[in-house]
Amino acid sequence: MKACKKCRRILKKDEIEEMMKENPSIRCPICKSTDLSEDFSGHVIIVDPENSEIAEKLGVTLPGNYALRVR
């Protein structure tokens, strides 16, 4: 798994493999950043970002899996 350093979205192994079939340059599907890292900690699943205090603190606007910290 990798996490985006910009928006913290976690990409699972199968998502990464699917992206690599189309293009060797892996981009975050949310913010389009190529700055991804395997070095992250914490994991939160945001289901309803509009009513989530955690989503607000993380700056998350879309449902999904996010890292709490990405290095």
N, CA, C and O atoms as a CHARMM CRD file, in Angstrom:
* protein
*
  284
    1    1 MET  N      0.83400  -1.18000   0.00000 PROA 1      0.00000
    2    1 MET  CA     0.00000   0.00000   0.00000 PROA 1      0.00000
    3    1 MET  C      0.87700   1.24100   0.00000 PROA 1      0.00000
    4    1 MET  O      2.00200   1.24200   0.50100 PROA 1      0.00000
    5    2 LYS  N      0.32000   2.29800  -0.58100 PROA 2      0.00000
    6    2 LYS  CA     0.99800   3.58900  -0.59600 PROA 2      0.00000
    7    2 LYS  C     -0.01400   4.65800  -0.22100 PROA 2      0.00000
    8    2 LYS  O     -1.21700   4.49600  -0.42400 PROA 2      0.00000
    9    3 ALA  N      0.49300   5.75100   0.32900 PROA 3      0.00000
   10    3 ALA  CA    -0.36600   6.87900   0.67600 PROA 3      0.00000
   11    3 ALA  C      0.13000   8.12300  -0.04300 PROA 3      0.00000
   12    3 ALA  O      1.33200   8.32300  -0.21800 PROA 3      0.00000
   13    4 CYS  N     -0.80400   8.94100  -0.44900 PROA 4      0.00000
   14    4 CYS  CA    -0.47800  10.19900  -1.11400 PROA 4      0.00000
   15    4 CYS  C      0.00400  11.20000  -0.06200 PROA 4      0.00000
   16    4 CYS  O     -0.64500  11.38200   0.96800 PROA 4      0.00000
   17    5 LYS  N      1.12500  11.83800  -0.31900 PROA 5      0.00000
   18    5 LYS  CA     1.66400  12.81400   0.62800 PROA 5      0.00000
   19    5 LYS  C      0.85100  14.10500   0.64300 PROA 5      0.00000
   20    5 LYS  O      0.91100  14.86400   1.61000 PROA 5      0.00000
   21    6 LYS  N      0.10200  14.35500  -0.40900 PROA 6      0.00000
   22    6 LYS  CA    -0.66400  15.59700  -0.49400 PROA 6      0.00000
   23    6 LYS  C     -2.04600  15.47800   0.16900 PROA 6      0.00000
   24    6 LYS  O     -2.40200  16.30600   1.00600 PROA 6      0.00000
   25    7 CYS  N     -2.82200  14.45300  -0.20200 PROA 7      0.00000
   26    7 CYS  CA    -4.19200  14.33600   0.32700 PROA 7      0.00000
   27    7 CYS  C     -4.37800  13.18200   1.31000 PROA 7      0.00000
   28    7 CYS  O     -5.45100  13.04000   1.89700 PROA 7      0.00000
   29    8 ARG  N     -3.34300  12.35200   1.49700 PROA 8      0.00000
   30    8 ARG  CA    -3.32900  11.23300   2.44700 PROA 8      0.00000
   31    8 ARG  C     -4.16100  10.02200   2.02600 PROA 8      0.00000
   32    8 ARG  O     -4.32500   9.09200   2.81700 PROA 8      0.00000
   33    9 ARG  N     -4.67400  10.01100   0.83600 PROA 9      0.00000
   34    9 ARG  CA    -5.47200   8.87800   0.36300 PROA 9      0.00000
   35    9 ARG  C     -4.58600   7.63700   0.29600 PROA 9      0.00000
   36    9 ARG  O     -3.47300   7.70600  -0.22600 PROA 9      0.00000
   37   10 ILE  N     -5.06000   6.50800   0.81200 PROA 10     0.00000
   38   10 ILE  CA    -4.31400   5.25100   0.77500 PROA 10     0.00000
   39   10 ILE  C     -4.72100   4.47800  -0.47400 PROA 10     0.00000
   40   10 ILE  O     -5.90500   4.27300  -0.74200 PROA 10     0.00000
   41   11 LEU  N     -3.71800   4.05500  -1.22600 PROA 11     0.00000
   42   11 LEU  CA    -3.93600   3.25000  -2.42000 PROA 11     0.00000
   43   11 LEU  C     -3.55200   1.81300  -2.10600 PROA 11     0.00000
   44   11 LEU  O     -2.43900   1.54300  -1.65500 PROA 11     0.00000
   45   12 LYS  N     -4.46900   0.90200  -2.34300 PROA 12     0.00000
   46   12 LYS  CA    -4.20700  -0.50800  -2.09600 PROA 12     0.00000
   47   12 LYS  C     -3.38300  -1.09000  -3.23300 PROA 12     0.00000
   48   12 LYS  O     -3.30000  -0.51800  -4.32000 PROA 12     0.00000
   49   13 LYS  N     -2.77500  -2.24100  -2.95900 PROA 13     0.00000
   50   13 LYS  CA    -1.89100  -2.89100  -3.92800 PROA 13     0.00000
   51   13 LYS  C     -2.59300  -3.14100  -5.26300 PROA 13     0.00000
   52   13 LYS  O     -2.00800  -2.90700  -6.32100 PROA 13     0.00000
   53   14 ASP  N     -3.83700  -3.61400  -5.22400 PROA 14     0.00000
   54   14 ASP  CA    -4.54500  -3.90200  -6.47800 PROA 14     0.00000
   55   14 ASP  C     -4.85700  -2.62600  -7.26200 PROA 14     0.00000
   56   14 ASP  O     -4.86400  -2.64800  -8.49300 PROA 14     0.00000
   57   15 GLU  N     -5.11300  -1.51600  -6.56700 PROA 15     0.00000
   58   15 GLU  CA    -5.32800  -0.23400  -7.25300 PROA 15     0.00000
   59   15 GLU  C     -4.04800   0.21100  -7.96500 PROA 15     0.00000
   60   15 GLU  O     -4.08700   0.68500  -9.10000 PROA 15     0.00000
   61   16 ILE  N     -2.92400   0.05100  -7.28000 PROA 16     0.00000
   62   16 ILE  CA    -1.62900   0.44500  -7.84200 PROA 16     0.00000
   63   16 ILE  C     -1.30500  -0.40600  -9.06800 PROA 16     0.00000
   64   16 ILE  O     -0.87000   0.11800 -10.09500 PROA 16     0.00000
   65   17 GLU  N     -1.51700  -1.72300  -8.95800 PROA 17     0.00000
   66   17 GLU  CA    -1.24200  -2.62100 -10.08200 PROA 17     0.00000
   67   17 GLU  C     -2.10900  -2.27200 -11.29300 PROA 17     0.00000
   68   17 GLU  O     -1.63200  -2.30500 -12.42700 PROA 17     0.00000
   69   18 GLU  N     -3.36900  -1.94100 -11.05800 PROA 18     0.00000
   70   18 GLU  CA    -4.27900  -1.57300 -12.14700 PROA 18     0.00000
   71   18 GLU  C     -3.81700  -0.28500 -12.82600 PROA 18     0.00000
   72   18 GLU  O     -3.86400  -0.17500 -14.05100 PROA 18     0.00000
   73   19 MET  N     -3.37400   0.68600 -12.03300 PROA 19     0.00000
   74   19 MET  CA    -2.88300   1.94900 -12.58800 PROA 19     0.00000
   75   19 MET  C     -1.62300   1.73900 -13.41900 PROA 19     0.00000
   76   19 MET  O     -1.43900   2.38600 -14.45100 PROA 19     0.00000
   77   20 MET  N     -0.75200   0.82800 -12.96700 PROA 20     0.00000
   78   20 MET  CA     0.51100   0.58700 -13.66300 PROA 20     0.00000
   79   20 MET  C      0.28500  -0.06300 -15.02600 PROA 20     0.00000
   80   20 MET  O      1.11900   0.07400 -15.92100 PROA 20     0.00000
   81   21 LYS  N     -0.83500  -0.76900 -15.19400 PROA 21     0.00000
   82   21 LYS  CA    -1.15700  -1.35600 -16.49800 PROA 21     0.00000
   83   21 LYS  C     -1.41400  -0.25600 -17.52400 PROA 21     0.00000
   84   21 LYS  O     -1.03900  -0.37700 -18.69000 PROA 21     0.00000
   85   22 GLU  N     -2.05400   0.81200 -17.07400 PROA 22     0.00000
   86   22 GLU  CA    -2.40500   1.91500 -17.96600 PROA 22     0.00000
   87   22 GLU  C     -1.24900   2.88400 -18.17200 PROA 22     0.00000
   88   22 GLU  O     -1.05000   3.40200 -19.27100 PROA 22     0.00000
   89   23 ASN  N     -0.48300   3.12800 -17.10100 PROA 23     0.00000
   90   23 ASN  CA     0.57100   4.13600 -17.15200 PROA 23     0.00000
   91   23 ASN  C      1.59000   3.82700 -16.05600 PROA 23     0.00000
   92   23 ASN  O      1.20000   3.63300 -14.90500 PROA 23     0.00000
   93   24 PRO  N      2.88200   3.77500 -16.37900 PROA 24     0.00000
   94   24 PRO  CA     3.88400   3.46200 -15.35000 PROA 24     0.00000
   95   24 PRO  C      4.01500   4.54600 -14.28000 PROA 24     0.00000
   96   24 PRO  O      4.57700   4.29400 -13.21400 PROA 24     0.00000
   97   25 SER  N      3.50700   5.73600 -14.55200 PROA 25     0.00000
   98   25 SER  CA     3.54200   6.82100 -13.57600 PROA 25     0.00000
   99   25 SER  C      2.27300   6.75800 -12.72300 PROA 25     0.00000
  100   25 SER  O      1.18000   7.05500 -13.20500 PROA 25     0.00000
  101   26 ILE  N      2.42300   6.37600 -11.47000 PROA 26     0.00000
  102   26 ILE  CA     1.27200   6.22800 -10.58500 PROA 26     0.00000
  103   26 ILE  C      0.86800   7.59700 -10.04800 PROA 26     0.00000
  104   26 ILE  O      1.69900   8.34700  -9.53800 PROA 26     0.00000
  105   27 ARG  N     -0.41600   7.90900 -10.16900 PROA 27     0.00000
  106   27 ARG  CA    -0.95700   9.17500  -9.66800 PROA 27     0.00000
  107   27 ARG  C     -2.09900   8.90000  -8.69900 PROA 27     0.00000
  108   27 ARG  O     -2.85000   7.93700  -8.85500 PROA 27     0.00000
  109   28 CYS  N     -2.21400   9.75300  -7.71000 PROA 28     0.00000
  110   28 CYS  CA    -3.32600   9.67000  -6.77700 PROA 28     0.00000
  111   28 CYS  C     -4.62300   9.94400  -7.54100 PROA 28     0.00000
  112   28 CYS  O     -4.70500  10.92800  -8.27700 PROA 28     0.00000
  113   29 PRO  N     -5.63700   9.08900  -7.37600 PROA 29     0.00000
  114   29 PRO  CA    -6.89400   9.30800  -8.09900 PROA 29     0.00000
  115   29 PRO  C     -7.67000  10.52900  -7.59800 PROA 29     0.00000
  116   29 PRO  O     -8.56700  11.01300  -8.28800 PROA 29     0.00000
  117   30 ILE  N     -7.33800  11.02600  -6.42100 PROA 30     0.00000
  118   30 ILE  CA    -8.05600  12.16900  -5.84900 PROA 30     0.00000
  119   30 ILE  C     -7.42400  13.49600  -6.26500 PROA 30     0.00000
  120   30 ILE  O     -8.09600  14.35200  -6.84100 PROA 30     0.00000
  121   31 CYS  N     -6.13300  13.66800  -5.97300 PROA 31     0.00000
  122   31 CYS  CA    -5.48500  14.96900  -6.21500 PROA 31     0.00000
  123   31 CYS  C     -4.50600  14.95500  -7.38900 PROA 31     0.00000
  124   31 CYS  O     -3.94000  15.99000  -7.74300 PROA 31     0.00000
  125   32 LYS  N     -4.30800  13.78300  -7.98800 PROA 32     0.00000
  126   32 LYS  CA    -3.43000  13.60600  -9.16100 PROA 32     0.00000
  127   32 LYS  C     -1.94000  13.78000  -8.86200 PROA 32     0.00000
  128   32 LYS  O     -1.13800  13.89500  -9.78900 PROA 32     0.00000
  129   33 SER  N     -1.56300  13.80200  -7.60100 PROA 33     0.00000
  130   33 SER  CA    -0.15600  13.91700  -7.21800 PROA 33     0.00000
  131   33 SER  C      0.57900  12.61000  -7.50300 PROA 33     0.00000
  132   33 SER  O     -0.00900  11.53100  -7.42900 PROA 33     0.00000
  133   34 THR  N      1.86200  12.71200  -7.82700 PROA 34     0.00000
  134   34 THR  CA     2.70100  11.52600  -8.01300 PROA 34     0.00000
  135   34 THR  C      3.57800  11.29300  -6.78400 PROA 34     0.00000
  136   34 THR  O      4.39300  10.37100  -6.77300 PROA 34     0.00000
  137   35 ASP  N      3.42000  12.10800  -5.76200 PROA 35     0.00000
  138   35 ASP  CA     4.22800  12.02500  -4.54500 PROA 35     0.00000
  139   35 ASP  C      3.57500  11.05200  -3.56200 PROA 35     0.00000
  140   35 ASP  O      2.83100  11.45700  -2.66800 PROA 35     0.00000
  141   36 LEU  N      3.87000   9.75700  -3.74400 PROA 36     0.00000
  142   36 LEU  CA     3.29700   8.69500  -2.91900 PROA 36     0.00000
  143   36 LEU  C      4.37700   8.06500  -2.05600 PROA 36     0.00000
  144   36 LEU  O      5.55000   8.05400  -2.42800 PROA 36     0.00000
  145   37 SER  N      3.98000   7.53800  -0.89900 PROA 37     0.00000
  146   37 SER  CA     4.94600   6.95100   0.01900 PROA 37     0.00000
  147   37 SER  C      4.39600   5.67100   0.63900 PROA 37     0.00000
  148   37 SER  O      3.19800   5.55300   0.89800 PROA 37     0.00000
  149   38 GLU  N      5.28800   4.72100   0.87100 PROA 38     0.00000
  150   38 GLU  CA     4.92500   3.50900   1.60500 PROA 38     0.00000
  151   38 GLU  C      5.07600   3.72900   3.10600 PROA 38     0.00000
  152   38 GLU  O      4.66000   2.89100   3.90700 PROA 38     0.00000
  153   39 ASP  N      5.67200   4.85300   3.48200 PROA 39     0.00000
  154   39 ASP  CA     5.94000   5.16400   4.88300 PROA 39     0.00000
  155   39 ASP  C      4.82200   6.04600   5.43900 PROA 39     0.00000
  156   39 ASP  O      4.89600   7.27400   5.38800 PROA 39     0.00000
  157   40 PHE  N      3.78900   5.39600   5.97000 PROA 40     0.00000
  158   40 PHE  CA     2.68800   6.13900   6.57900 PROA 40     0.00000
  159   40 PHE  C      2.23600   5.41000   7.83600 PROA 40     0.00000
  160   40 PHE  O      2.51600   4.22500   8.01500 PROA 40     0.00000
  161   41 SER  N      1.53600   6.13300   8.70200 PROA 41     0.00000
  162   41 SER  CA     1.04200   5.51200   9.93000 PROA 41     0.00000
  163   41 SER  C     -0.39400   5.95200  10.17700 PROA 41     0.00000
  164   41 SER  O     -0.82700   7.01500   9.73300 PROA 41     0.00000
  165   42 GLY  N     -1.10200   5.12200  10.88000 PROA 42     0.00000
  166   42 GLY  CA    -2.50600   5.38600  11.15200 PROA 42     0.00000
  167   42 GLY  C     -3.34500   5.17900   9.90900 PROA 42     0.00000
  168   42 GLY  O     -2.89000   5.39600   8.78600 PROA 42     0.00000
  169   43 HSD  N     -4.56400   4.76000  10.12900 PROA 43     0.00000
  170   43 HSD  CA    -5.45000   4.45300   9.01700 PROA 43     0.00000
  171   43 HSD  C     -6.86400   4.78100   9.47100 PROA 43     0.00000
  172   43 HSD  O     -7.30700   4.32000  10.52200 PROA 43     0.00000
  173   44 VAL  N     -7.55900   5.56500   8.69000 PROA 44     0.00000
  174   44 VAL  CA    -8.93600   5.91300   9.03200 PROA 44     0.00000
  175   44 VAL  C     -9.80000   5.74200   7.78400 PROA 44     0.00000
  176   44 VAL  O     -9.37900   6.06800   6.67400 PROA 44     0.00000
  177   45 ILE  N    -10.99400   5.23400   7.98100 PROA 45     0.00000
  178   45 ILE  CA   -11.94000   5.08200   6.88400 PROA 45     0.00000
  179   45 ILE  C    -13.00900   6.15400   7.05300 PROA 45     0.00000
  180   45 ILE  O    -13.71700   6.19000   8.06000 PROA 45     0.00000
  181   46 ILE  N    -13.11400   7.01400   6.06600 PROA 46     0.00000
  182   46 ILE  CA   -14.10600   8.08000   6.08800 PROA 46     0.00000
  183   46 ILE  C    -15.29500   7.63300   5.24100 PROA 46     0.00000
  184   46 ILE  O    -15.15900   7.39600   4.04100 PROA 46     0.00000
  185   47 VAL  N    -16.44900   7.52100   5.87100 PROA 47     0.00000
  186   47 VAL  CA   -17.65900   7.07600   5.18600 PROA 47     0.00000
  187   47 VAL  C    -18.52400   8.27200   4.78300 PROA 47     0.00000
  188   47 VAL  O    -19.03000   8.33600   3.66300 PROA 47     0.00000
  189   48 ASP  N    -18.68500   9.21600   5.70800 PROA 48     0.00000
  190   48 ASP  CA   -19.53000  10.38700   5.47200 PROA 48     0.00000
  191   48 ASP  C    -18.73300  11.65300   5.79100 PROA 48     0.00000
  192   48 ASP  O    -18.85000  12.19200   6.89200 PROA 48     0.00000
  193   49 PRO  N    -17.92900  12.13200   4.84700 PROA 49     0.00000
  194   49 PRO  CA   -17.03900  13.25900   5.12700 PROA 49     0.00000
  195   49 PRO  C    -17.75700  14.55200   5.51000 PROA 49     0.00000
  196   49 PRO  O    -17.19100  15.38100   6.22200 PROA 49     0.00000
  197   50 GLU  N    -18.98400  14.73400   5.05100 PROA 50     0.00000
  198   50 GLU  CA   -19.71800  15.95900   5.36600 PROA 50     0.00000
  199   50 GLU  C    -20.08400  16.06000   6.84300 PROA 50     0.00000
  200   50 GLU  O    -20.22800  17.16200   7.37100 PROA 50     0.00000
  201   51 ASN  N    -20.23400  14.92200   7.51100 PROA 51     0.00000
  202   51 ASN  CA   -20.63300  14.91400   8.92000 PROA 51     0.00000
  203   51 ASN  C    -19.55100  14.34700   9.83200 PROA 51     0.00000
  204   51 ASN  O    -19.84100  13.94200  10.95700 PROA 51     0.00000
  205   52 SER  N    -18.31600  14.31400   9.36300 PROA 52     0.00000
  206   52 SER  CA   -17.21600  13.72900  10.12600 PROA 52     0.00000
  207   52 SER  C    -16.25000  14.80600  10.61900 PROA 52     0.00000
  208   52 SER  O    -15.70900  15.58000   9.82800 PROA 52     0.00000
  209   53 GLU  N    -16.04300  14.84300  11.93200 PROA 53     0.00000
  210   53 GLU  CA   -15.08000  15.78900  12.49900 PROA 53     0.00000
  211   53 GLU  C    -13.65900  15.41800  12.08700 PROA 53     0.00000
  212   53 GLU  O    -12.83000  16.29600  11.84800 PROA 53     0.00000
  213   54 ILE  N    -13.37800  14.12600  12.00300 PROA 54     0.00000
  214   54 ILE  CA   -12.04400  13.67100  11.59700 PROA 54     0.00000
  215   54 ILE  C    -11.77500  14.08500  10.14800 PROA 54     0.00000
  216   54 ILE  O    -10.68500  14.55900   9.83000 PROA 54     0.00000
  217   55 ALA  N    -12.75800  13.90900   9.28100 PROA 55     0.00000
  218   55 ALA  CA   -12.60000  14.32000   7.87900 PROA 55     0.00000
  219   55 ALA  C    -12.33000  15.81700   7.79700 PROA 55     0.00000
  220   55 ALA  O    -11.50800  16.26100   6.99600 PROA 55     0.00000
  221   56 GLU  N    -13.01300  16.58200   8.61400 PROA 56     0.00000
  222   56 GLU  CA   -12.80100  18.03400   8.62100 PROA 56     0.00000
  223   56 GLU  C    -11.37500  18.37600   9.04200 PROA 56     0.00000
  224   56 GLU  O    -10.73100  19.22700   8.42800 PROA 56     0.00000
  225   57 LYS  N    -10.88100  17.71000  10.09500 PROA 57     0.00000
  226   57 LYS  CA    -9.51500  17.97200  10.57200 PROA 57     0.00000
  227   57 LYS  C     -8.46500  17.56100   9.54200 PROA 57     0.00000
  228   57 LYS  O     -7.42200  18.20400   9.42600 PROA 57     0.00000
  229   58 LEU  N     -8.73900  16.49000   8.79600 PROA 58     0.00000
  230   58 LEU  CA    -7.80000  16.01600   7.77700 PROA 58     0.00000
  231   58 LEU  C     -7.96000  16.75100   6.44500 PROA 58     0.00000
  232   58 LEU  O     -7.10700  16.63000   5.56600 PROA 58     0.00000
  233   59 GLY  N     -9.02700  17.49700   6.29400 PROA 59     0.00000
  234   59 GLY  CA    -9.28300  18.18800   5.03500 PROA 59     0.00000
  235   59 GLY  C     -9.81200  17.26300   3.95500 PROA 59     0.00000
  236   59 GLY  O     -9.60800  17.51000   2.76700 PROA 59     0.00000
  237   60 VAL  N    -10.49300  16.19600   4.36200 PROA 60     0.00000
  238   60 VAL  CA   -11.00500  15.17900   3.44400 PROA 60     0.00000
  239   60 VAL  C    -12.43400  15.53300   3.02600 PROA 60     0.00000
  240   60 VAL  O    -13.27300  15.85000   3.86900 PROA 60     0.00000
  241   61 THR  N    -12.70100  15.47500   1.72200 PROA 61     0.00000
  242   61 THR  CA   -14.04200  15.77900   1.22100 PROA 61     0.00000
  243   61 THR  C    -14.70600  14.59700   0.51600 PROA 61     0.00000
  244   61 THR  O    -15.88800  14.65700   0.17900 PROA 61     0.00000
  245   62 LEU  N    -13.94500  13.51900   0.29300 PROA 62     0.00000
  246   62 LEU  CA   -14.48500  12.33800  -0.37600 PROA 62     0.00000
  247   62 LEU  C    -14.33900  11.10800   0.51200 PROA 62     0.00000
  248   62 LEU  O    -13.34800  10.99300   1.23400 PROA 62     0.00000
  249   63 PRO  N    -15.30800  10.18100   0.47800 PROA 63     0.00000
  250   63 PRO  CA   -15.18700   8.94900   1.26200 PROA 63     0.00000
  251   63 PRO  C    -13.99400   8.11700   0.79700 PROA 63     0.00000
  252   63 PRO  O    -13.60500   8.16900  -0.37100 PROA 63     0.00000
  253   64 GLY  N    -13.41700   7.35000   1.72500 PROA 64     0.00000
  254   64 GLY  CA   -12.31100   6.46800   1.35900 PROA 64     0.00000
  255   64 GLY  C    -11.39300   6.18200   2.52300 PROA 64     0.00000
  256   64 GLY  O    -11.69100   6.53400   3.66500 PROA 64     0.00000
  257   65 ASN  N    -10.25900   5.53300   2.22800 PROA 65     0.00000
  258   65 ASN  CA    -9.24100   5.18000   3.21800 PROA 65     0.00000
  259   65 ASN  C     -8.14700   6.23500   3.20800 PROA 65     0.00000
  260   65 ASN  O     -7.62900   6.59100   2.14900 PROA 65     0.00000
  261   66 TYR  N     -7.79500   6.73600   4.38600 PROA 66     0.00000
  262   66 TYR  CA    -6.80200   7.79900   4.49100 PROA 66     0.00000
  263   66 TYR  C     -5.80100   7.49000   5.59900 PROA 66     0.00000
  264   66 TYR  O     -6.13700   6.86700   6.60600 PROA 66     0.00000
  265   67 ALA  N     -4.57500   7.93500   5.39300 PROA 67     0.00000
  266   67 ALA  CA    -3.52100   7.80300   6.40000 PROA 67     0.00000
  267   67 ALA  C     -3.58600   9.00900   7.33200 PROA 67     0.00000
  268   67 ALA  O     -3.93900  10.11200   6.91400 PROA 67     0.00000
  269   68 LEU  N     -3.24700   8.79000   8.58600 PROA 68     0.00000
  270   68 LEU  CA    -3.20400   9.90100   9.53000 PROA 68     0.00000
  271   68 LEU  C     -1.90800  10.68700   9.39100 PROA 68     0.00000
  272   68 LEU  O     -1.87900  11.90200   9.58500 PROA 68     0.00000
  273   69 ARG  N     -0.83100   9.96900   9.05100 PROA 69     0.00000
  274   69 ARG  CA     0.47100  10.62600   8.88300 PROA 69     0.00000
  275   69 ARG  C      1.22200   9.96000   7.73300 PROA 69     0.00000
  276   69 ARG  O      1.30200   8.73400   7.65800 PROA 69     0.00000
  277   70 VAL  N      1.76600  10.77600   6.84800 PROA 70     0.00000
  278   70 VAL  CA     2.53700  10.26200   5.70500 PROA 70     0.00000
  279   70 VAL  C      3.90500  10.91800   5.72600 PROA 70     0.00000
  280   70 VAL  O      4.01600  12.13900   5.83600 PROA 70     0.00000
  281   71 ARG  N      4.96800  10.08600   5.61800 PROA 71     0.00000
  282   71 ARG  CA     6.33300  10.62000   5.60300 PROA 71     0.00000
  283   71 ARG  C      6.92700  10.43000   4.23200 PROA 71     0.00000
  284   71 ARG  O      8.07400  10.81000   3.99800 PROA 71     0.00000
